[in-house]
Amino acid sequence: MSKDLRDAIKKLNTPNNDGFSKACKVDSVDLSTLTCYCLPLNDDADIPNVRLMANANNGFLLIPEVDSIVIVSFLDSSSAFVSMVSKVSEVNLNGKNFDGLVKVQELTDKLNNLEGLVNDLLTALQGVVIPLAPSGTYPFAPLFGSYTPLIPTQQTEIENPTIKQGDGN
């Protein structure tokens, strides 16, 4: 552990008049109560029931990985919450009923592949001529000529640049 990190942890573990924070290791997470059990890095007493969010019904929930380092901040001597995390196992924004976030580059690639396939089909259908008995033909070009090719999706059209995500690396 670097000297700067040790100094930061020591400073966080020093109480002041406005409350204080402690660097801790997450021992367990209880999703039914939205709390975790933390072990201070400075070997102080364990801290049970550390809140993971302000309101248990809704809001922003960072679920830390077990054995990761968190900063536990105290509102008073009996009320603590996780204020920072080093490794996150899950993030919930106002619940989790909409499933996960989209991987924008992968979605853009899939949309472009689909748009390309539709354009290829339109081009192919415009060139089809069906022979009719006893004489004559029916060209598909007038039927499909009114359809314009799809324009490939640009990532900027579907991306919210304010929210970023990654795989932790």
Secondary structure, 3 states (H helix, E strand, C coil): CCHHHHHHHHHHCCCECCEEEEEEEEEEEECCCCEEEEEECCCCCCEEEEECCCCCCCCEEEEECCCCEEEEEEEECCEEEEEEECCEEEEEECCCCCCCCCCHHHHHHHHHHHHHHHHHHHHHHHCCEEECCCCCEEECHHHHCCCCCCCCCCHHHHCCCCCCCCCCC
